[in-house]
Amino acid sequence: MTVDRFGLLPATVRANIEREQMVDNQLHKAKALAQALRDLDPNLELVFFGDRAEDIYGIVPGRWHVRRNNKDTGAPDSYMPIQGRKGEYREPDFGVIDDLRRADLWRKGAMDRFDPYGHAEQARSEKARRLEAEAQAEEVTSSARAAMRVAGDGGMTARKWGRGKTTKGVVGS
């Protein structure tokens, strides 16, 4: 929405109106995100800490945070700042829900990415080795069976055409 279509407003008035629109937009997004957080977990809420906030409990001054109320456990509240990858300001949006789900260590398979000793990779590689060995054994078995079926000079036994005409032993004997 254009604030000053005809350029009649002074720059300070135009800047104030744009700032108010930006804040209204952020508040609208924040209300929607706050409801989504409550739907995800009733103990979650969205809060904003100004630039003068104390840097304790993981609070980053001047940022939106997801606060988890830990009264049920007796622990202090937990705070997760909503910020960009490099710590820059980020508006509250529904990407925060995805971030929370990725950070949820209670879900199945969440700890797989934190396997410092590579146990999961070792198990996968061991399984791959077993499958490879099994495939090789099947290939050898299949080749041996095929060699026994072929009449003539090839194969593990020398065969002649017809029933029961086999010479046991090494080919050429």
Secondary structure, DSSP 8 states (H G I E B T S, - for coil): --S-TTS-S-HHHHHHHHHHHHHHHHHHHHHHHHHHHHHH-TTEEEEEE-TT----TT--TTEEEEEE--TTTTS--EEEEEB-TTS-B----THHHHHHHHH-TTSTTGGGGG-TT-HHHHHHHHHHHHHHHHHHHHHHHHHHHHHHH--BS-SSSEE-SSTT-EE-SSTT-
